[in-house]
Amino acid sequence: MEIAQNYMGPLATNTMLRINENGNVVGTIIVNCEGFPETTTLDSLTAATYSTHMRSLSHYAGNALKEIDVLDELVVLRLVSRKAEAVVAPDHEFHLIVVMRRT
Amino acid sequence: MEIAQNYMGPLATNTMLRINENGNVVGTIIVNCEGFPETTTLDSLTAATYSTHMRSLSHYAGNALKEIDVLDELVVLRLVSRKAEAVVAPDHEFHLIVVMRRT
């Protein structure tokens, strides 16, 4: 599987390859803090759409959590639809998005 | 566990009781289509906060999914934080929200 990537370092690349080895994974995206896909195994249009939406979703979710408990922090947001499953793991610098087939 | 409820019918009540039997469940909320908690096992402030946020989150997520694939539909949205876990299952008339302890 080809990884269209800017320079992310071997650790990030290895993690993406490991995740992509799972048969149910359609692709992974690493989104930078400006909301643009930095590295992805998906086509750029899909990656851009997922990046925009999943990032704002996790941003909103994080803020909502802070309203319930100021000390709380979002770890993972999982979105299950009829056709696919998307997971976003937010971090200060990068967000990792994994898109999966429904099992 | 007391259920502060408007009339929801025995089926909804039984489902909520069944979910609440799980030791990790902190509480459940049924949100009506206007975004107000209809039935809940949580205190009303927490229920109201979760209702507002989880409903807009699932609304946003549903729309984002439709932009990726028009025929797709949100089934479940799961939010994992450091301290808790919240799941929302959206439906046309009601949304079911379950708040859980992290295991």
Backbone of each chain as ProteinMPNN parsed JSONL, in Angstrom:
{"seq_chain_A": "MEIAQNYMGPLATNTMLRINENGNVVGTIIVNCEGFPETTTLDSLTAATYSTHMRSLSHYAGNALKEIDVLDELVVLRLVSRKAEAVVAPDHEFHLIVVMRRT", "coords_chain_A": {"N_chain_A": [[0.85, -1.206, 0.0], [0.632, 2.13, -0.929], [2.034, 4.994, 0.566], [1.222, 8.241, 0.512], [3.178, 10.699, 1.368], [4.273, 13.494, 3.279], [7.24, 14.507, 5.016], [7.319, 12.508, 7.772], [8.751, 10.948, 9.456], [10.166, 7.746, 10.423], [8.796, 6.383, 12.462], [6.109, 7.186, 12.554], [5.357, 6.395, 9.985], [5.761, 3.62, 10.19], [3.832, 2.989, 12.119], [1.493, 3.639, 10.729], [1.656, 1.769, 8.643], [1.449, -0.587, 10.098], [-1.151, -0.361, 11.132], [-2.569, -0.365, 8.738], [-2.167, -2.946, 7.923], [-4.148, -4.469, 9.039], [-6.932, -6.22, 7.959], [-9.46, -5.036, 7.799], [-9.112, -2.352, 7.627], [-9.544, 0.499, 5.713], [-8.135, 2.807, 5.162], [-5.67, 5.166, 6.43], [-5.242, 8.394, 7.935], [-3.145, 11.104, 8.643], [-3.61, 14.047, 10.237], [-2.636, 17.403, 10.261], [-2.104, 20.17, 12.63], [-3.375, 22.265, 11.448], [-5.476, 21.22, 10.14], [-5.144, 19.959, 7.733], [-4.595, 17.095, 5.646], [-1.703, 15.313, 6.33], [-0.323, 13.005, 5.867], [-1.326, 10.132, 4.138], [-3.129, 7.092, 3.308], [-5.238, 7.003, 1.751], [-7.176, 8.232, -1.124], [-6.69, 11.652, -2.181], [-8.975, 13.333, -2.136], [-10.966, 12.002, -0.589], [-9.478, 11.815, 1.746], [-9.18, 14.53, 2.384], [-11.861, 15.291, 2.841], [-12.604, 13.621, 5.025], [-10.655, 14.55, 6.847], [-11.327, 17.289, 7.329], [-13.954, 17.062, 8.434], [-13.791, 15.118, 10.538], [-11.93, 16.297, 12.152], [-13.158, 18.714, 12.998], [-15.316, 17.579, 14.286], [-14.045, 16.15, 16.409], [-12.911, 18.235, 17.713], [-15.154, 19.718, 18.552], [-16.289, 17.73, 20.172], [-14.333, 17.476, 22.147], [-14.476, 20.007, 23.376], [-17.112, 19.909, 24.324], [-16.882, 17.876, 26.204], [-15.216, 19.149, 28.032], [-16.97, 20.982, 29.053], [-18.605, 19.403, 30.572], [-16.813, 18.202, 32.363], [-14.076, 19.858, 33.445], [-11.513, 18.867, 33.663], [-11.391, 16.732, 32.041], [-10.571, 14.932, 29.006], [-10.599, 14.348, 25.518], [-10.139, 11.116, 24.177], [-10.605, 9.149, 22.2], [-12.676, 9.205, 19.311], [-15.323, 7.568, 17.924], [-17.006, 6.686, 15.026], [-19.693, 5.121, 13.817], [-21.123, 4.009, 10.909], [-23.686, 2.931, 8.519], [-22.211, 1.866, 6.445], [-19.486, 2.216, 6.888], [-16.733, 2.716, 9.235], [-15.275, 5.042, 11.294], [-12.467, 6.221, 13.037], [-11.152, 8.612, 15.22], [-8.218, 9.751, 16.701], [-7.325, 12.214, 18.669], [-4.633, 14.563, 19.064], [-2.204, 16.896, 20.388], [-0.556, 17.907, 18.344], [-0.942, 16.361, 16.024], [-3.697, 14.66, 14.407], [-4.901, 11.385, 14.324], [-6.581, 9.537, 11.939], [-8.556, 6.74, 11.299], [-10.023, 4.817, 8.847], [-12.455, 2.354, 8.484], [-13.827, -0.771, 7.201], [-17.192, -1.907, 7.74], [-17.675, -4.548, 9.982]], "CA_chain_A": [[0.0, 0.0, 0.0], [1.48, 3.317, -1.061], [1.736, 6.085, 1.492], [1.561, 9.558, -0.022], [3.511, 11.358, 2.621], [5.304, 14.47, 3.545], [8.15, 13.881, 5.964], [6.716, 12.263, 9.08], [9.65, 10.127, 10.266], [9.873, 6.318, 10.257], [7.916, 5.868, 13.504], [4.747, 7.43, 12.095], [5.149, 5.538, 8.82], [5.619, 2.242, 10.66], [2.537, 2.858, 12.788], [0.471, 3.608, 9.684], [1.744, 0.485, 7.941], [0.935, -1.611, 11.022], [-2.607, -0.231, 11.166], [-3.099, -0.75, 7.426], [-2.084, -4.399, 7.754], [-5.428, -5.022, 9.44], [-7.738, -6.4, 6.746], [-10.67, -4.202, 7.772], [-8.774, -0.937, 7.506], [-9.574, 1.04, 4.36], [-7.023, 3.736, 5.051], [-5.389, 6.015, 7.581], [-4.876, 9.77, 7.607], [-2.592, 11.914, 9.729], [-4.018, 15.416, 9.982], [-1.838, 18.342, 11.06], [-2.899, 21.025, 13.509], [-4.157, 23.207, 10.656], [-6.623, 20.517, 9.576], [-4.867, 19.399, 6.414], [-3.989, 15.769, 5.71], [-0.245, 15.385, 6.223], [0.086, 11.71, 5.347], [-2.537, 9.32, 4.029], [-3.144, 5.962, 2.392], [-6.478, 7.156, 0.969], [-7.025, 9.244, -2.171], [-6.617, 12.953, -1.507], [-10.299, 13.93, -1.926], [-11.544, 11.34, 0.584], [-8.67, 12.208, 2.901], [-9.496, 15.915, 2.728], [-13.216, 15.333, 3.407], [-12.533, 13.049, 6.374], [-9.845, 15.418, 7.704], [-12.112, 18.45, 7.725], [-15.091, 16.75, 9.301], [-13.42, 14.414, 11.758], [-11.216, 17.222, 13.005], [-14.101, 19.606, 13.683], [-16.083, 16.748, 15.216], [-13.29, 15.852, 17.622], [-12.751, 19.532, 18.375], [-16.442, 19.963, 19.219], [-16.445, 16.729, 21.233], [-13.405, 17.846, 23.21], [-15.043, 21.157, 24.084], [-18.311, 19.452, 25.028], [-16.41, 17.145, 27.377], [-14.685, 20.124, 28.987], [-18.106, 21.624, 29.717], [-19.107, 18.447, 31.557], [-15.752, 18.093, 33.37], [-12.97, 20.67, 32.906], [-10.258, 18.121, 33.668], [-11.499, 15.603, 31.129], [-9.938, 15.134, 27.713], [-11.021, 13.348, 24.533], [-9.109, 10.147, 23.812], [-10.979, 8.583, 20.901], [-14.039, 9.41, 18.832], [-15.592, 6.512, 16.94], [-18.215, 6.989, 14.281], [-20.093, 3.915, 13.102], [-22.244, 4.238, 9.994], [-24.146, 1.688, 7.901], [-21.243, 1.334, 5.488], [-18.088, 2.318, 7.297], [-16.456, 3.029, 10.619], [-14.121, 5.936, 11.321], [-11.979, 6.489, 14.387], [-10.159, 9.682, 15.28], [-7.477, 9.874, 17.958], [-6.749, 13.556, 18.622], [-3.417, 14.859, 19.806], [-1.954, 18.332, 20.281], [0.063, 18.298, 17.086], [-1.543, 15.64, 14.908], [-4.838, 13.781, 14.638], [-4.849, 10.172, 13.514], [-7.908, 9.056, 11.544], [-8.543, 5.425, 10.664], [-11.309, 4.475, 8.227], [-12.563, 0.9, 8.413], [-15.025, -1.404, 6.696], [-18.018, -2.478, 8.803], [-17.526, -6.013, 10.049]], "C_chain_A": [[0.883, 1.253, 0.0], [1.076, 4.381, -0.038], [2.196, 7.396, 0.874], [1.912, 10.436, 1.159], [4.486, 12.519, 2.473], [6.21, 13.828, 4.589], [7.531, 13.746, 7.356], [7.657, 11.493, 9.987], [9.225, 8.671, 10.216], [8.869, 5.777, 11.268], [6.458, 6.012, 13.085], [4.411, 6.515, 10.926], [4.927, 4.09, 9.251], [4.274, 2.008, 11.327], [1.422, 2.776, 11.748], [0.473, 2.278, 8.946], [1.155, -0.633, 8.799], [-0.588, -1.569, 11.059], [-3.217, -0.724, 9.85], [-3.029, -2.241, 7.156], [-3.377, -5.094, 8.153], [-6.366, -5.035, 8.229], [-8.95, -5.49, 6.652], [-10.39, -2.72, 7.573], [-8.766, -0.518, 6.034], [-8.404, 2.0, 4.168], [-6.826, 4.539, 6.319], [-4.991, 7.409, 7.096], [-4.226, 10.386, 8.842], [-2.859, 13.373, 9.37], [-3.167, 16.35, 10.834], [-2.738, 19.321, 11.813], [-3.684, 22.09, 12.747], [-5.339, 22.536, 9.955], [-6.386, 19.941, 8.2], [-4.248, 18.017, 6.546], [-2.499, 15.849, 5.417], [0.262, 14.135, 5.506], [-1.166, 10.862, 5.237], [-2.342, 8.136, 3.107], [-4.416, 5.99, 1.55], [-6.215, 8.12, -0.192], [-7.222, 10.622, -1.54], [-7.985, 13.592, -1.259], [-10.959, 13.348, -0.678], [-10.811, 11.78, 1.845], [-9.028, 13.618, 3.349], [-10.867, 16.02, 3.386], [-13.212, 14.801, 4.841], [-11.786, 13.989, 7.324], [-10.668, 16.574, 8.243], [-13.156, 18.079, 8.768], [-14.688, 16.105, 10.614], [-12.689, 15.351, 12.713], [-12.184, 18.165, 13.732], [-14.957, 18.823, 14.673], [-15.321, 16.516, 16.513], [-13.032, 17.123, 18.421], [-14.007, 19.859, 19.195], [-16.613, 19.01, 20.408], [-15.56, 17.062, 22.428], [-13.939, 19.002, 24.044], [-16.27, 20.783, 24.896], [-17.916, 18.731, 26.312], [-15.918, 18.098, 28.454], [-15.818, 20.849, 29.708], [-18.68, 20.713, 30.806], [-18.091, 18.301, 32.705], [-14.499, 18.761, 32.804], [-11.677, 19.869, 32.78], [-10.259, 16.954, 32.681], [-10.918, 15.953, 29.757], [-10.365, 14.008, 26.766], [-9.871, 12.416, 24.185], [-9.376, 9.61, 22.405], [-12.419, 8.933, 20.568], [-14.281, 8.388, 17.745], [-16.96, 6.729, 16.323], [-18.583, 5.744, 13.482], [-21.273, 4.248, 12.202], [-22.651, 2.908, 9.386], [-23.058, 1.042, 7.056], [-19.812, 1.319, 5.988], [-17.958, 2.641, 8.775], [-15.224, 3.923, 10.609], [-13.755, 6.244, 12.762], [-11.019, 7.659, 14.317], [-9.541, 9.739, 16.672], [-6.791, 11.234, 17.941], [-5.507, 13.688, 19.491], [-3.137, 16.34, 19.608], [-1.456, 18.728, 18.89], [-0.627, 17.656, 15.887], [-2.788, 14.878, 15.348], [-4.64, 12.549, 13.768], [-6.277, 9.721, 13.221], [-7.749, 7.704, 10.877], [-9.943, 5.139, 10.124], [-11.36, 2.969, 8.03], [-13.847, 0.461, 7.718], [-15.854, -1.855, 7.891], [-17.832, -3.975, 8.803], [-18.86, -6.647, 10.383]], "O_chain_A": [[1.772, 1.397, 0.839], [-0.112, 4.62, 0.178], [3.393, 7.643, 0.727], [1.02, 10.877, 1.884], [5.394, 12.5, 1.642], [5.956, 12.697, 5.002], [7.256, 14.741, 8.026], [7.394, 11.389, 11.184], [8.051, 8.379, 9.991], [8.159, 4.816, 10.974], [5.665, 5.083, 13.238], [3.329, 5.932, 10.87], [4.028, 3.414, 8.751], [3.647, 0.967, 11.132], [0.516, 1.951, 11.864], [-0.587, 1.723, 8.656], [0.453, -1.511, 8.297], [-1.244, -2.611, 11.022], [-4.241, -1.408, 9.844], [-3.727, -2.756, 6.283], [-3.673, -6.184, 7.664], [-6.57, -4.017, 7.567], [-9.423, -5.199, 5.554], [-11.31, -1.926, 7.374], [-8.065, -1.112, 5.214], [-7.76, 1.997, 3.118], [-7.706, 4.588, 7.179], [-4.472, 7.575, 5.992], [-4.71, 10.205, 9.959], [-2.399, 13.871, 8.343], [-2.998, 16.101, 12.027], [-3.96, 19.31, 11.661], [-4.556, 22.746, 13.317], [-6.112, 23.197, 9.26], [-7.327, 19.477, 7.555], [-3.456, 17.783, 7.459], [-2.084, 16.384, 4.389], [1.152, 14.201, 4.659], [-1.992, 10.867, 6.149], [-1.486, 8.167, 2.222], [-4.641, 5.099, 0.73], [-5.161, 8.753, -0.247], [-7.848, 10.743, -0.487], [-8.151, 14.319, -0.28], [-11.447, 14.084, 0.179], [-11.425, 12.076, 2.871], [-9.165, 13.88, 4.544], [-11.032, 16.744, 4.368], [-13.74, 15.437, 5.753], [-12.215, 14.206, 8.457], [-10.709, 16.816, 9.449], [-13.238, 18.687, 9.836], [-15.174, 16.489, 11.678], [-12.808, 15.222, 13.931], [-12.049, 18.389, 14.935], [-15.287, 19.315, 15.752], [-15.883, 16.665, 17.598], [-12.945, 17.092, 19.649], [-13.925, 20.224, 20.368], [-17.022, 19.417, 21.495], [-15.984, 16.944, 23.578], [-13.862, 18.978, 25.272], [-16.459, 21.267, 26.012], [-18.519, 18.935, 27.366], [-16.168, 17.888, 29.641], [-15.65, 21.282, 30.848], [-19.177, 21.186, 31.828], [-18.472, 18.279, 33.875], [-13.93, 18.299, 31.816], [-10.848, 20.144, 31.913], [-9.247, 16.274, 32.509], [-10.795, 17.125, 29.402], [-10.476, 12.853, 27.177], [-8.755, 12.87, 23.927], [-8.499, 9.615, 21.541], [-13.28, 8.952, 21.448], [-13.547, 8.334, 16.759], [-17.949, 6.932, 17.028], [-17.856, 5.358, 12.567], [-22.307, 4.717, 12.678], [-22.054, 1.874, 9.686], [-22.986, -0.183, 6.958], [-19.011, 0.492, 5.554], [-18.955, 2.818, 9.475], [-14.226, 3.586, 9.972], [-14.623, 6.496, 13.599], [-10.155, 7.697, 13.44], [-10.244, 9.77, 17.682], [-5.775, 11.398, 17.266], [-5.359, 13.013, 20.51], [-3.756, 16.98, 18.758], [-1.874, 19.743, 18.332], [-0.868, 18.306, 14.87], [-2.918, 14.498, 16.512], [-4.253, 12.661, 12.605], [-7.083, 9.544, 14.135], [-6.908, 7.536, 9.994], [-10.927, 5.212, 10.861], [-10.434, 2.373, 7.481], [-14.822, 1.209, 7.651], [-15.298, -2.156, 8.947], [-17.832, -4.607, 7.746], [-18.953, -7.87, 10.486]]}, "seq_chain_B": "MEIAQNYMGPLATNTMLRINENGNVVGTIIVNCEGFPETTTLDSLTAATYSTHMRSLSHYAGNALKEIDVLDELVVLRLVSRKAEAVVAPDHEFHLIVVMRRT", "coords_chain_B": {"N_chain_B": [[-32.662, 1.567, 40.585], [-33.779, 4.776, 39.945], [-36.016, 5.928, 37.486], [-36.523, 8.925, 36.05], [-39.156, 9.802, 34.386], [-41.079, 10.811, 31.537], [-44.025, 9.753, 29.813], [-43.06, 6.887, 28.223], [-43.639, 4.365, 27.513], [-43.628, 0.785, 28.173], [-41.662, -0.708, 26.848], [-39.484, 0.929, 26.179], [-38.731, 1.691, 28.768], [-38.043, -0.808, 29.831], [-35.835, -1.437, 28.207], [-34.067, 0.589, 28.953], [-33.705, -0.068, 31.667], [-32.491, -2.559, 31.375], [-30.077, -1.845, 30.119], [-28.981, -0.262, 32.132], [-28.442, -2.16, 34.02], [-25.948, -3.135, 33.508], [-22.826, -3.03, 34.991], [-20.964, -1.033, 34.384], [-22.319, 1.089, 33.4], [-23.182, 4.411, 33.832], [-25.387, 5.99, 33.455], [-28.442, 6.43, 31.512], [-29.923, 8.246, 28.802], [-32.837, 9.34, 27.179], [-33.352, 11.225, 24.42], [-35.526, 13.603, 23.026], [-36.846, 14.62, 19.744], [-36.553, 17.315, 19.753], [-34.373, 17.832, 21.224], [-34.414, 17.739, 23.94], [-34.02, 16.103, 27.115], [-35.939, 13.253, 27.542], [-36.398, 11.046, 29.086], [-34.542, 9.83, 31.784], [-31.794, 8.39, 33.692], [-29.957, 9.802, 34.943], [-28.917, 12.787, 36.828], [-30.751, 15.856, 36.318], [-29.285, 18.07, 35.335], [-26.796, 17.074, 34.354], [-27.888, 15.323, 32.47], [-29.124, 17.153, 30.726], [-26.913, 18.598, 29.764], [-25.401, 16.568, 28.464], [-27.372, 15.795, 26.603], [-27.751, 18.071, 24.917], [-25.136, 18.394, 23.783], [-24.371, 15.845, 22.764], [-26.368, 15.383, 20.968], [-26.089, 17.461, 19.055], [-23.559, 16.785, 18.191], [-23.989, 14.215, 17.034], [-25.688, 14.925, 15.045], [-24.122, 16.609, 13.458], [-22.165, 14.714, 12.764], [-23.704, 12.902, 11.283], [-24.406, 14.501, 9.064], [-21.859, 15.013, 8.02], [-21.128, 12.431, 7.235], [-22.992, 12.041, 5.205], [-21.967, 13.75, 3.337], [-19.724, 12.428, 2.516], [-20.761, 9.986, 1.591], [-23.805, 9.837, 0.148], [-25.785, 7.967, 0.622], [-25.234, 6.899, 3.019], [-25.573, 6.423, 6.582], [-25.653, 7.479, 9.975], [-24.971, 5.252, 12.627], [-23.978, 4.691, 15.214], [-22.359, 6.764, 17.589], [-19.41, 7.044, 19.309], [-17.795, 8.22, 22.126], [-14.851, 8.491, 23.653], [-13.362, 9.401, 26.601], [-10.822, 10.517, 28.977], [-11.957, 10.004, 31.422], [-14.564, 9.065, 31.134], [-17.068, 7.418, 29.076], [-19.097, 7.863, 26.334], [-21.986, 6.988, 24.519], [-23.909, 7.5, 21.649], [-26.915, 6.662, 20.099], [-28.464, 7.473, 17.329], [-31.796, 8.204, 16.191], [-34.785, 8.604, 14.198], [-36.875, 9.693, 15.725], [-36.143, 9.6, 18.451], [-33.122, 9.957, 20.402], [-30.781, 7.769, 21.808], [-28.759, 7.94, 24.6], [-25.943, 6.687, 26.209], [-24.078, 6.742, 29.11], [-20.95, 5.821, 30.292], [-18.627, 4.347, 32.665], [-15.055, 4.461, 32.371], [-13.418, 1.482, 31.476]], "CA_chain_B": [[-32.332, 2.866, 39.983], [-35.016, 5.472, 39.608], [-36.068, 6.53, 36.151], [-37.383, 10.109, 35.984], [-39.613, 9.668, 33.007], [-42.387, 11.093, 30.971], [-44.53, 8.489, 29.315], [-42.28, 6.346, 27.103], [-44.058, 2.995, 27.205], [-42.846, -0.194, 28.935], [-40.554, -1.249, 26.07], [-38.352, 1.849, 26.366], [-38.321, 1.574, 30.166], [-37.337, -2.078, 30.003], [-34.531, -1.344, 27.55], [-33.201, 1.409, 29.804], [-33.365, -0.846, 32.855], [-31.551, -3.603, 30.952], [-28.778, -1.203, 29.895], [-28.466, 0.2, 33.425], [-27.99, -3.31, 34.823], [-24.515, -3.278, 33.278], [-22.126, -2.343, 36.07], [-20.168, 0.108, 33.928], [-23.178, 2.167, 32.929], [-23.477, 5.446, 34.817], [-26.776, 6.378, 33.242], [-28.925, 6.515, 30.132], [-30.814, 9.371, 28.524], [-33.541, 9.325, 25.895], [-33.523, 12.616, 24.01], [-36.534, 13.71, 21.966], [-36.353, 15.238, 18.508], [-36.258, 18.735, 19.981], [-33.096, 17.922, 21.923], [-34.569, 17.75, 25.396], [-34.078, 14.762, 27.694], [-37.324, 12.805, 27.732], [-36.327, 10.06, 30.154], [-33.132, 9.66, 32.141], [-31.444, 7.866, 35.009], [-28.962, 10.737, 35.484], [-29.53, 14.015, 37.321], [-31.237, 16.598, 35.149], [-28.27, 18.962, 34.76], [-25.907, 16.244, 33.538], [-28.677, 14.842, 31.333], [-29.329, 18.258, 29.79], [-25.632, 18.895, 29.106], [-25.117, 15.491, 27.513], [-28.367, 15.815, 25.525], [-27.439, 19.146, 23.983], [-23.904, 18.197, 23.042], [-24.33, 14.603, 22.012], [-27.304, 15.491, 19.866], [-25.489, 18.249, 17.965], [-22.45, 15.997, 17.658], [-24.458, 13.151, 16.143], [-26.278, 15.633, 13.912], [-22.982, 17.009, 12.644], [-21.55, 13.5, 12.235], [-24.607, 12.394, 10.252], [-24.262, 15.341, 7.879], [-20.519, 14.784, 7.467], [-21.186, 11.142, 6.55], [-23.761, 12.226, 3.977], [-21.115, 14.418, 2.348], [-18.81, 11.408, 1.994], [-21.603, 9.058, 0.841], [-25.18, 10.316, 0.377], [-26.653, 6.884, 1.066], [-24.782, 6.404, 4.311], [-26.351, 6.91, 7.725], [-24.969, 7.246, 11.251], [-25.578, 4.226, 13.469], [-23.542, 4.93, 16.596], [-21.221, 7.66, 17.806], [-18.852, 6.718, 20.614], [-16.867, 9.245, 22.554], [-14.077, 7.973, 24.776], [-12.509, 10.408, 27.216], [-9.976, 9.959, 30.034], [-12.716, 9.618, 32.609], [-15.851, 8.436, 30.853], [-17.32, 6.964, 27.722], [-20.501, 8.141, 26.034], [-22.414, 6.443, 23.233], [-25.227, 7.967, 21.231], [-27.509, 5.937, 18.979], [-29.503, 8.37, 16.843], [-32.966, 7.658, 15.509], [-35.565, 9.736, 13.691], [-37.701, 10.323, 16.749], [-35.424, 9.719, 19.715], [-31.717, 9.569, 20.47], [-30.442, 7.116, 23.062], [-27.391, 8.226, 25.046], [-25.506, 5.882, 27.354], [-22.822, 7.222, 29.697], [-20.301, 4.706, 30.979], [-17.319, 4.512, 33.287], [-13.979, 3.834, 31.598], [-12.981, 0.213, 32.062]], "C_chain_B": [[-33.608, 3.552, 39.508], [-34.96, 6.06, 38.201], [-37.049, 7.7, 36.19], [-37.928, 10.163, 34.574], [-40.979, 10.281, 32.73], [-42.875, 9.77, 30.395], [-43.759, 8.0, 28.098], [-42.761, 4.959, 26.712], [-43.132, 1.996, 27.874], [-41.618, -0.694, 28.184], [-39.299, -0.398, 26.256], [-37.817, 1.733, 27.786], [-37.533, 0.291, 30.403], [-35.947, -2.048, 29.384], [-33.573, -0.544, 28.418], [-32.77, 0.648, 31.044], [-32.323, -1.906, 32.529], [-30.151, -3.007, 30.766], [-28.153, -0.799, 31.234], [-27.99, -0.924, 34.33], [-26.499, -3.552, 34.653], [-23.757, -2.403, 34.281], [-21.352, -1.101, 35.655], [-21.002, 1.293, 33.498], [-23.484, 3.147, 34.06], [-24.931, 5.877, 34.674], [-27.146, 6.409, 31.78], [-29.862, 7.709, 30.0], [-31.529, 9.093, 27.21], [-33.87, 10.769, 25.562], [-34.573, 12.682, 22.908], [-36.013, 14.523, 20.79], [-36.093, 16.737, 18.666], [-34.977, 18.937, 20.796], [-33.213, 17.978, 23.428], [-34.606, 16.33, 25.937], [-35.512, 14.381, 28.051], [-37.38, 11.903, 28.966], [-34.859, 9.886, 30.505], [-32.947, 9.025, 33.504], [-30.353, 8.735, 35.637], [-29.675, 11.925, 36.12], [-29.793, 14.94, 36.141], [-30.205, 17.529, 34.52], [-27.322, 18.199, 33.836], [-26.64, 15.78, 32.282], [-28.829, 15.933, 30.283], [-28.046, 18.577, 29.028], [-25.305, 17.839, 28.059], [-26.072, 15.557, 26.323], [-27.994, 16.828, 24.477], [-26.244, 18.782, 23.117], [-23.923, 16.942, 22.18], [-25.271, 14.66, 20.815], [-26.699, 16.323, 18.727], [-24.312, 17.507, 17.344], [-22.936, 14.953, 16.658], [-25.104, 13.745, 14.897], [-25.173, 16.014, 12.924], [-22.347, 15.788, 11.971], [-22.386, 12.912, 11.104], [-24.472, 13.179, 8.957], [-22.919, 15.151, 7.201], [-20.494, 13.481, 6.671], [-21.907, 11.266, 5.219], [-22.925, 12.932, 2.913], [-20.138, 13.424, 1.725], [-19.581, 10.402, 1.135], [-23.066, 9.383, 1.165], [-26.085, 9.234, 0.961], [-26.291, 6.363, 2.455], [-25.572, 7.067, 5.451], [-25.622, 6.558, 9.023], [-25.715, 6.199, 12.086], [-25.254, 4.508, 14.946], [-22.374, 5.904, 16.613], [-20.707, 7.393, 19.21], [-17.723, 7.679, 20.945], [-16.131, 8.726, 23.78], [-13.193, 9.091, 25.325], [-11.679, 9.742, 28.304], [-10.8, 9.396, 31.176], [-13.992, 8.841, 32.299], [-15.949, 8.018, 29.396], [-18.795, 7.234, 27.449], [-20.824, 7.629, 24.645], [-23.749, 7.069, 22.885], [-25.676, 7.176, 20.013], [-28.662, 6.792, 18.463], [-30.619, 7.626, 16.113], [-33.8, 8.845, 15.067], [-36.3, 10.466, 14.819], [-36.934, 10.579, 18.047], [-33.947, 9.379, 19.548], [-31.515, 8.868, 21.814], [-28.986, 7.412, 23.402], [-27.069, 7.355, 26.242], [-24.161, 6.423, 27.836], [-22.223, 6.103, 30.538], [-19.023, 5.14, 31.667], [-16.284, 3.927, 32.34], [-13.584, 2.54, 32.268], [-11.483, 0.06, 31.885]], "O_chain_B": [[-34.405, 2.977, 38.767], [-33.944, 6.626, 37.797], [-38.254, 7.502, 36.343], [-37.206, 10.541, 33.651], [-41.885, 10.267, 33.563], [-42.175, 8.763, 30.496], [-43.802, 8.637, 27.045], [-42.337, 4.427, 25.686], [-41.969, 2.311, 28.125], [-40.627, -1.067, 28.812], [-38.203, -0.919, 26.461], [-36.606, 1.683, 27.996], [-36.502, 0.29, 31.077], [-34.992, -2.568, 29.962], [-32.419, -0.929, 28.604], [-31.604, 0.705, 31.436], [-31.39, -2.13, 33.3], [-29.16, -3.593, 31.203], [-26.953, -0.97, 31.445], [-27.24, -0.698, 35.279], [-25.853, -4.107, 35.542], [-24.01, -1.204, 34.402], [-21.11, -0.215, 36.474], [-20.473, 2.378, 33.256], [-23.984, 2.755, 35.114], [-25.618, 6.102, 35.67], [-26.277, 6.416, 30.908], [-30.507, 8.124, 30.964], [-30.908, 8.66, 26.24], [-34.569, 11.452, 26.31], [-34.52, 11.902, 21.957], [-34.899, 15.045, 20.82], [-35.476, 17.354, 17.797], [-34.551, 20.068, 21.029], [-32.229, 18.233, 24.122], [-35.162, 15.44, 25.293], [-36.201, 15.104, 28.772], [-38.3, 11.997, 29.779], [-34.016, 9.803, 29.611], [-33.823, 9.105, 34.365], [-29.878, 8.441, 36.734], [-30.889, 12.07, 35.979], [-29.148, 14.832, 35.098], [-30.236, 17.76, 33.311], [-27.073, 18.606, 32.701], [-26.099, 15.832, 31.177], [-28.682, 15.674, 29.088], [-28.068, 18.797, 27.817], [-24.976, 18.161, 26.917], [-25.654, 15.398, 25.176], [-27.922, 16.509, 23.29], [-26.307, 18.846, 21.889], [-23.538, 16.973, 21.011], [-25.003, 14.059, 19.775], [-26.788, 15.933, 17.563], [-24.085, 17.581, 16.136], [-22.376, 14.816, 15.571], [-25.073, 13.142, 13.825], [-25.28, 15.772, 11.721], [-22.031, 15.812, 10.782], [-21.846, 12.475, 10.087], [-24.427, 12.594, 7.875], [-22.83, 15.128, 5.974], [-19.923, 13.418, 5.582], [-21.492, 10.674, 4.222], [-23.149, 12.737, 1.718], [-19.767, 13.554, 0.559], [-19.107, 10.009, 0.069], [-23.51, 9.227, 2.303], [-27.028, 9.529, 1.696], [-26.969, 5.489, 2.994], [-26.157, 8.136, 5.28], [-25.047, 5.477, 9.15], [-26.936, 6.259, 12.228], [-26.141, 4.554, 15.798], [-21.505, 5.861, 15.741], [-21.451, 7.497, 20.185], [-16.821, 7.911, 20.141], [-16.737, 8.543, 24.836], [-12.375, 9.658, 24.6], [-11.81, 8.54, 28.534], [-10.399, 8.43, 31.825], [-14.448, 8.044, 33.119], [-15.036, 8.236, 28.6], [-19.65, 6.868, 28.256], [-20.045, 7.806, 23.708], [-24.632, 7.161, 23.739], [-24.942, 7.032, 19.035], [-29.723, 6.837, 19.085], [-30.409, 6.574, 15.51], [-33.56, 9.97, 15.503], [-36.338, 11.695, 14.858], [-37.062, 11.64, 18.658], [-33.571, 8.61, 18.663], [-32.022, 9.324, 22.838], [-28.089, 7.166, 22.595], [-27.848, 7.295, 27.193], [-23.218, 6.545, 27.054], [-22.896, 5.513, 31.383], [-18.414, 6.15, 31.314], [-16.586, 3.003, 31.586], [-13.429, 2.491, 33.488], [-10.911, -0.944, 32.309]]}, "name": "protein", "num_of_chains": 2, "seq": "MEIAQNYMGPLATNTMLRINENGNVVGTIIVNCEGFPETTTLDSLTAATYSTHMRSLSHYAGNALKEIDVLDELVVLRLVSRKAEAVVAPDHEFHLIVVMRRTMEIAQNYMGPLATNTMLRINENGNVVGTIIVNCEGFPETTTLDSLTAATYSTHMRSLSHYAGNALKEIDVLDELVVLRLVSRKAEAVVAPDHEFHLIVVMRRT"}
